[in-house]
């Protein structure tokens, strides 16, 4: 499912216009993005949680040439699946 399919599902299920459903989805995604940018954790019970993990710099290798390259430290979003969702998916 992609973003437009999610918007369509919300519009259909709740009897909203596509535009109104799109606004709602955008507010949710923008709020989640801003929370992660602020270093907050997002927890949706039964679904999962989102956190930002920091990774230290390291020396990597170019797979084509074998040359050593410096990889900078970075922060990446990480999703951990919730217990209920895990159980539903695995049956």
N, C-alpha and C positions, 0 to 999 in steps of 0.2 A: 504494500500500500504506500502510495506517495502522498505528498501534501495535498494535491488537488483532489485525490480520492477521499482523503480524510475530510476535507471541506464538504465535498458532495455528500458523504455519509452523514455528517452532522446536519447539513441542511435538510436532507430527506427525513432523517429520524426525528428531528425536532420541529419540522415545518417552518424552517427559516429560509430567507432568500439566500442565494449563493453568496452575495456580497456581505450580508450580516454574518454568515457562518465563516467567511474568510477573515473578517475583522476579529472574530472571537479566536480563531486558530492563531492568527498573527499576534494577538495580545498574549496568548499563552506561550508561544515560542519566544517572543521578545522578552517576556518576563523570565523565562527559564535561562535564556542566553545572558541576560543582565545579571542574574543571580550567580551564574558560573563565573562571569567576568569579575564579580565582586569577591570571588573565593568562597561563596556559599555552597552548601550541599543541598541538593534537591532530592527529597524522598517522597515517593508516591507509593503508599502502602499497598501491598498486593501486586504491584507492578515492578518496581525497582528503584534504584537511586542513581543519581548522577553526581560525580565529583570531578574536580580537576586534580590530576596527578602531575607532579613535577618530576622531570627526568634530568639527571645530571649529564653534563657534557662527557663525551667519550671519543675514543679513536676508532673509526670504522674503516672498512675496506671497500673500494670500488670493485664490484664483482667482475667487471670486464677486464680491468687492467691490474687489479691486485694492489693498486696504490693506496696508501694510508691517507685517510682524510679525517679532519677534525669535525665532529658533529657537535653543534652547540647544544646547550641545555635548553629544555623546552617544557611547556605545559600543555597537556592534552586532556580533553574530556574523556571520562571513563564511565561506562554504564555497568552496574551490577544488577543482575536480574533478581527480582523478589521471589520468595518461596512459593507464593500462590501461582504466579505466572509460570515458574519452572515446573510445578506439578501439573498445571493445565496442559502445557506443551508436551511434556513427556507422557501424558496419559495416565 
